Amino acid sequence: MAKIQMKTPLVEMDGDEMTRIIWQKIKDILLTPYIDLNTEYYDLGLEHRNATEDRVTVESAEATKKYGVAVKCATITPNADRVKEYNLTQMWKSPNGTIRAILDGTVFRAPILVKGITPFIPTWTKPITIARHAYGDVYKNTEMQVPAGAKCELVCTAPDGTETRQLIHQFGESAGIIQGMHNVDKSIAGFARSCFNYALDTHQDVWFATKDTISKQYDHRFKDIFAEVYAAEYKEKFEAAGIEYFYTLIDDAVARVIRSKGGYIWACKNYDGDVMSDMVATAYGSLAMMTSVLVSPDGVYEYEAAHGTVQRHYYKHLKGEKTSTNSVATIFAWSGALRKRGELDVTPELCAFADKLEAATIRTIEDGVMTGDLAALSTLENKQTVDTETFLCAIGERLAAAMA
């Protein structure tokens, strides 16, 4: 069978540790037998980031803006221990954070549902997609410890030099802490457009929530911008598509989410999205069964797994021991990127391959062949726990049958 040809390159960002090992196996077992892979390759492994002083991360993001679609392996964000382990010149920033800042994207995370694994909230029969704003708030904060007796103010100096001051707190006998956060209207509007565009693409409602009753300037600004963008650009499109934009307070949203059946996009500010995406992933069963795609307002897509580099399994692998590492989210990162590349290039055979790859992956699990993390959750009677490569080969067998 002739291999599927790709018209435009896909940006490929390699990563670290066990996911790097799995990355190559996925290509060898599931992709290159059927696709003449056309990728622009960037090594985002920690050692190469260090060797290039992290220029490679910026270059990969710029290439993503150029070609429109990227697929990324999980990467290490180093702490002090990692600096010593990898003999780094400094504690390099999160590659994801760098890429998100350059693309000005929103992260959409959704669970992969399979028979035999029931969410901890059994009414969730459809996926809940978390849309996380990926700019500002506590992740770009300024903070300090404050001595007793200090007076702390918020000071804004206008371009003409005019100062506006507001008291944060007059500290008494106790020392304390303060924190300053910011966001920008442009990024908030981009967040709104990404959410609304993704809703139209996937035909899902959008829920958005803040705490505007308490944060009457900061959170209320998010609420207002979402409402303005929706009314001016998306209201008619949503009504024509038969989908809804719904705003409520964050505490009310949490209560509604728990009682819901799923099947919508839950847009969250940066910190809320960070927390709620892990809550939703755990409630559905496993972080390794969570897709993640970064979408920019101007239609650039970067697909990745929602989990980390699986450090513990990597150390076992280095000792020559077999691992049972779940590769599903990484497979779906590849399938999502290939499908989007096919859609943009009008290559239907590439889209069809992505569909078959995902179906083969789900069918393997539902046939009872799975990695250890899923076996611990699955209620299937005849299930078989297999190692990392055996799982990929089992998917490969079902994919080969589908492609034939």
N, C-alpha and C positions, 0 to 999 in steps of 0.2 A: 504494500500500500504506500502510495506517495505521501511524504510528510506534508503537514499543513504549513503553508508559507505565511510569514508575518510581513506586512507591508511597512510598518513603522517600528522602530526599536522600542522595547520596554526597558525602563530603567530598573536595573537589578542591584539591590543593596544587600550585600552579604553581611553576616553578623558574627556572633560569638558562641563558643562553647557547644553544648549539645545541639542547639538549634542550627548551628553551622554544619554539624555532621549530618543532621536530618535534611537540611537544605540541599546538599549535594545528592543525597539518596533519592529525594523526591524528583530531582531533575533526571537522574539516571534511570530510575525505575518507572516513573509515571509520565514524564514530559518528553524527553528527547526521542523515545521510540516513535512518537506520533507528530511532534512539532519540530520544524527547523527553527529552533529558538533564536530570535533576533533580539539580543539585549545589549544595552550599554552598561557594562559592569563597573560597580564601585565596591571596594572592600572596606566596609565599615567595622571590621574587626578591631578590637581595642588597640592592638599593637600597631596596626596600620594607621589608625587615627592619631596615635601618638607620634608615629614617624613623620606624618604630614602636618603635624601641629593642628589637627582637626580640619584642615582645608578640604579633605576628601568629603566630609559631611556636607559642607557648603556646596561643593561641586555637584554632589549627588542631588541636592535639592534644586539647584539651578537647572540641572539636566531634566528633572521632573517637570519643571515649569516649561521647558522647551518641548518635551515629547508628550506631556499630558498624563502619563500613567507610569506608576512605579510599583514595585513589589519589594518589601523590606523584610529581612530576617531580624529576629530579636537581637538586641545589642546590650552590652554592659554599660551602665552609668556608674563610673568608678566612685567608690568611697575610699577612705584612708587605707583600708586593708587591700583594696584592689591596686592602689598606687604602688604599694610595696610588692604585691604578687607579680605585677606586670612591669615593674621598674619604670613607671611612668614619669615624665618630666613635670606633669601637673595633674590635678584632679579635673579631667576634661568634663565639659557639660554634657547633659543628656542629648544624644543625637536626635531623639524624637522631639525634644524641645526646640532644638536648632532648626530642624526641618519644618516644624509647625509654624515657627516664627517667620520663616522665609516664605512659606506657602500661604500664610494667614488662613489656615484651614480649621475646620471643625472635625472632631473625631466622632465617628459613628460606630458604636459597638453593639452587636446583636448575637444572641445565642444560636447555636446549631442544634435543632431538636431531632432526637432519634427515639424510636420505640424502645421501651425497656428502661428508659431513664426518665422518671417522673420528677418535675420540679418540686422543690420543698413547699412551694405554694401551688397546690394542685389545680387551682383555677386558671393558672397561666398556661393556656393551651396554644397560644401564639407567641412568637418572639416579641420582647420589648427591646427596642433599639434606643440606646442611650446616645444622645448627641451632646458632646462635651465641648464647650467653648475652650479653645486652646491658647488663650492669651490673657495675660494680666492677672489681676486679683492677688491672692496670697503668693502666687508663684513668681511674681515680679515685685514683691513687697520690699519695703525698707522698715527695719525694726531696731529697737534698742532697749537696753535696760536703763531704768530711770532711778536715780537716788531719791531717798526720802526728802520731802520738802520742795521737790522740783515742780516747776510750772511748765506744762507742755501745751503747745499751740500748733494748729494747722495754719500754715502760712502760704498764700498764693501770691506770687509777684507777677502782675500783668505785664504785657510787652511795653507799656508806657512807664513801668516802674511802680505803679500803684500797688500797694500791699493790702490784702484782705486777710484778716486773722480771725480764727475761731478757737476758743479754748477746748482742748481735748480733756485735760484733767489737771486739777491742782492737787498734787500728791502731798499727803500729810505725813504722819509718823512712819508709814510703811513705804518702802521702795516698791517699784513695780516695773511694768513693761508697756511699751507703746508700739504700734504698728501702723504704717501708712501703705495704702493700696491705691492702684489706679487702673483705669481702662480708658479706651478711646472710642469715640463714636463710630469711626470708620470700621474698627474691628468688630464692634457689636453689630453693626449693620451687615457686615460680611457674614457673621455668625448666623444672623436671621436669614439671609438669602441662601446660605448653604443648607440650612434646615428646611426651608420651604422648597428649594429645588430638589433636595433628596426625597422629600415627601411626595412630590409630583412624580419623580422617577420610580419610586417604590409603591406608590398609591397607598400611603398611610396617613392617618391623622397626625398632627403635631400638637403635643402638650408642652407648655412652657410655664415655669414657675420661678418666682423669686420671693423675697420677703420685703416687698415694697411698703408694707404698713409700718415696718420698723426702720428700714433703710430708705428714708423718704427722698433722698437725692440719688445715692449710688444705685441701689436696686431698682428704684423707680425709673431711672434712665434706661435700663435694660427693657423694662416693660413698655415704655413709651416708644423706643426705637423699633422694637418688634411690631408694635401696633401700627406705627407709621409705614414701615416697609410692607407689612401685610396688606394694609388698605390700599396703598398706592400701586403695588406691583403684583400681588398674588391673590387677592380676594376673588376676582372673577375666575382665575385659573382653578382655584380650589373648588369653587362652586360648580364649575363645569366638570371637574374630575370627581365630584361627589365626596370630597374629603373635607376635614374641619381643622381650623386652628383654634386651640382652647388655652386660655390663660387662667391660672389660679395661684394661690399662695403655695409655697414649697411644702408646708406641713399638710395642707389639704391634698396636694399632689401625691405625697407619700401614702396617705390613707386611701386615696382613690386607686393608686397603682396596686396596692396590696389586695384590693377587692376586685380588681379588673381581670379580664381574660387575656390581656396582652394585645399585641397586634398594632402598635402605634410607635411613634418616635417621641421620646421624652427628652426635650431640650433642657440642658442644665448649664448653669454657670460653671466656671472652671473647677472650683473646689467641690461643688455639689456633684458634678459629673465624675470626678475622680473617685469619690466615695460610692456613689450610687452604681457606677459601672461594676465595681467589685461586688457589691451587694447583689445586683441582678445576676452576675455571672455565677456566683456561689449558689444562689437560689435555684438557678436552672441546672446546676450540677457540677460544672467544671470550667475553670478559666481557660483550659485547653480546648474547650468547645465554644469559644467566643471569637467571632470575626471582628476585625477592626479596619476601618477605612477612613483616611483623612481626605476631606473634600474641601477644596478652596472655593470661594465665591465665583471665580471665573472658570470653574469646571476642570480643575486638575485633581487627579486621584492618586493616593498612595495607600496601598493595601499591605497589611501586616497581621501577624498573630497578636492577640491581646496579652499574651503572657511573656515571661522573661526567658532567660537563656538556659534554664534547667541545669543549674550549676552542679547540684548533687549527682545527677545522672552523668554529667560530663566527667566528673572525677572517677566514677565507676568505670566509664568507658575507657579512660586513660589507663586504668589498671587491667584492662582486657576483659572486664566483666560485662555480661549482657545487660542491657537496660530494657525497660518496657515503657518507652517515652511516647506520649500521645502527640502525634503529628498532625491531627485533624485541622487545627486552626491555621497551621502553616500551609497545608494543602489548599485550604480555602482562600488563603491570601493569594496564592498563585492562580487559582481558578478565577477569583474575582478580578485580578489584574488582567488575565488573558481574555476574560469575557468583555471587560471594558475596552481593551485594545481592539477586540473584534468589533464591538459596537461602533467605536469611533472611526475605524478603518473600513467599515462595512465588509467584514470578513465573517460571514455567517458560520463557516465551518470551524472557526476558532471559538465562537460563542457556543456552538454545539458541543465541542470538545470539553469546554469548561463545565457545561451541564452534566455531561457523562462522567467526568471526573468526580464531581460532587456526589452524583447518584451512586457511583461505585463505592465511594468512601462510606456513605451512609448505609448502603446495602451490606457492606462488610461487617459493620457493627451490629446491624439488625439480624445478620446471619449468626451472630454469637461470637465473632472473632474480634477481639479488642485488646487494648492495652490495660495494664493493671489498674489505673485510676478509674477507668470506665467499668471494669469488672466489679469493682467495689461498690458501684452505684447501681448497676444494671439488675433488673428483676427478671431478665430472660433465664429460662431454666437451663438450656444447653449452651452455656457460654464457655469460651476458651480464652485464657489469658496468654498472650503471645509477646515476644520481644519486639523491639522497635522495627527491625528490618523485616521480620516475618509479617508484621501488620501491613507494611507498605507493599510487600509482595502479594499479600492476599487482596489488597485493593487493586494491584496491578493485574491479577488474574481476572477480576470482574470487569475492569476497564477494557482489557483486551477483548473480552467477549462482547462488550457493548460496541466497541469500535469495529469489530468484525461484522 
